[in-house]
Amino acid sequence: MQSAHHRRHLLLLQDDGTGQGPCRFVSDRRHRHLVVGLSLLAVVSGLSPLMAHADGPISHPPVGTQTVAVAGGPFFPIRLLSSQSSKLFGAAIMPSWSMTVTDPIGSSWYRGQVSLGAELLAFETSEPLTGYGVGVTPKLQYTFVSLDRLRPYLEGGGGPLWTDLGGQVPEQPGKFNFAVWGGAGGSWLLTPHWALNVGYRFVHISNGGTRMPNSGLNFGLPFIGISYSFY
């Protein structure tokens, strides 16, 4: 009985011996989410005077419209293969730029516009180990424009990514990798220029077969953010 109790106690210990490891991880994640939520609330509150002057319909953006945005959120592991054993949790932030390159295409509910751009993907893992990653990905987005202020969209991208998780997890032996992602979301136009964005992405990280093993890491990433468009 004493031995079993001792083993359970060891499972709760941190490296520093405080015995509050799991509680600390949960607390850290909740703190980050609270900071993101409060920051977004502050931005929306600051835009409320502008929203009061933008009650009418908002037309689709003209070709050449540029949009700068920032989004962030927590990510969690998605293990699709038996060789993907790591369960990494953390948070990511994605500043981006894009340009509308077409007039509305199609008709009815699927009427939309194509945008091209680039994005910086930066992330930190916090559980069960600490790691960092940063990459740059070109991105393609199709935005549905038939619902006035609500603008659903599909998006995807991919590009090089550096992470110090290489060698720390069994799926990836090196630091140079590639990130490929795809997802969907929606923008709510607060004004003709400002929008609130929410969405979800599936992210795959691997080295493209340049080294072995190459099981890859998969993540689910719900996010929220804000964007500004200028003509």
N, C-alpha and C positions, 0 to 999 in steps of 0.2 A: 504493500500500500504506500509506504513511504517513497519507494522508487518511482511508482507511477505518478505520485504527486510531484516529485522532483522533476520528472520529464515534462509534465504539463507546465510547471513553472518556467522551465528553460524555454519553452516555445513562446512564452510571452515576453522574454527578455529582449531588449535592444542590445546593440553592440556596446552601448555605454552602461548597460546593466540597470537601467531605470525600470524595466518591466512594463513600459507603457508604449511599446512599439506600435501595435495595431491601432490603439487609440490616437496616437500621434499622427499616423497616416490619415485616418479618417478626419481628424481635426484640420490637418493641412489642406486636404481636398476641399472641405467645407469652407475654409477661410478663403481659398482662391476663388471659389464659385461666388461667395458673398461679395468679394471685391469686384469681380466682373459685373455682377448684377447691379451693385450700387453705382458703378461707373456709368453703365448704360442708362440707368434711371436718371442720373445727373445730366447726361447728354440730351435725353428726350425732354427733360424739364426745361433745359436751356433753349430747346427748339420750339417750345409751346407758343411763344408769341408769333413765330413765323407760321405755325400751323393754323392759327386763327385767321390768317389772311389767304389761306389756300383751300377754301371749302369746295370749289368747283371741280369739274373733271380735269384730269391731267392727261395731256396727249402723249403719244409715244415719243421717245427721244429721236432727234434727227441723226442722220449718218454723221459720224465724226464726234459725237458726244463722248467725252472722256469721264471715267468714273474712278475715284480713289476710294478704297474701303479698308476697313480693318475688322476682323472677326476672330473669335476665340472660343474655346470650350474644352471640356474634359474628353479624354479618349480612353477606350477600354479594349482589351484584347479580343480578337476573333480567331479562333484556332480551327482551320479547315482541314489540316493534315495531322496525322499522328506524330510527325516529326516536329510540329510546332508546339513546343512544350512551355515556352515562356509566357507568363501572364503579367504583362506590363501595363501599369496604369499611370496616367499623367495628364498634362494639359498642353495645348498648342495655341499659337497665335499666328494669324495669316493676314498680313497687310498685302494689298494688291492694287493693281492698276489695269484698266481695260478700256477698250474703245468700241463703240457701236459701228459695225461695218456694213450693215444692210438696212434697207427699209423693211417694213413688215412683210413677211412671207406667208402665203397661204390665206385662209379665211376661216371663219367660225372660231371654235374654241382654241384651235392650235395655231392661230395667227401669232407670229412672233418675229423676233429680231436676233441676229447673230452678233456676238461680241467676241473679240480676241484680246488677250492681255497676258500679264505675267503676275506671278505671286511668289512671295517669300513664305516658306513654311518653316517655322521654328517651334521646337517642342522640348519638353523636359519630362522624363519619367521620374516618378517619385516612389513607386512601389512595384516590386520588392527591392529594386536597386535604383540608384540615381544615375541618369544618363541624359545626354543632350543631343540634339540634331538640328541641322539647318540646311535648307535646300532652296533652289529656285526652279519653278515650274512654269512653262507656258500654259495658258488655260484657254478653253473654248466654252462659251456659254450660249444657250438658247433661251431667251426670255419670252414668255407668253404675255401678250399685251392687250388681250380682249377684255380684261376685267377691271379696267380703270386703275384704281390705286393699288390693287393687289396684283403683283407680278410674279407668278410662279416661274421657276427656271430649272433647267437641267445643265449640269456643268461637268467638266472633266479636265484633267491635265496630267503632266508627268515631266520629270527632269531629274538632274543629279542631286544627290543628298549626301552630306557628311554627317556621321554620327559616331560618338565614342562608345556606342553599344557594341561595336565590332570587337569580338573576342571576349565580351562579357556574357553574351547569350549564345546558346548552342546553334541557333539558326543562322547567324552571320559571323564570319571569321574576320572581316575587315571593316575599315571605317568608311570607305567610299562605296556608296550604294546608289540606288535609284528609287524614287518614289513615284507611284502611279496611283491616281485617285479619281473617283467619280462620285457624283451625288446629286441631290435635288434640294430645292428650298423655295423660299418665297420672300419677296420684298414688299413691304408696305410703305407707299410713298407718303411721307409726312408732309412734304412740300414738293414742288417741281424739282428741287435739287437734292433734298435729304431723304434718305430711306432707312428703314429698320429692316434688317435681314436675319432670317433664321433658316436653318437647314441641317442636313445630315450627310456625311461622307463616309465612304469606305476607302481606306488607305492601305496600299500594299507597298512594303519596303523590301527590296532584295538587291543583290549585286549583279543581276542580269547574267548569271552563269559565269562570271569572270573568276570566281573562286569557289571552292567546295569546302564545306557544305553550303547549300543555298536554299534552305527551306523557306526563308522569307518570314516577315512579320506582318500581320494584318491587324488593323484597328478600325473600330467604329468611332466616329467623331461627330457628335451633335454640336452645333455652334450657334452663336448669336453675334450680331455685329451691326455696324453703322456704315453708311456710304454717302458720298457727295458726288453729284454729277454736274459738270459744267460744259456749256455749249461753245 
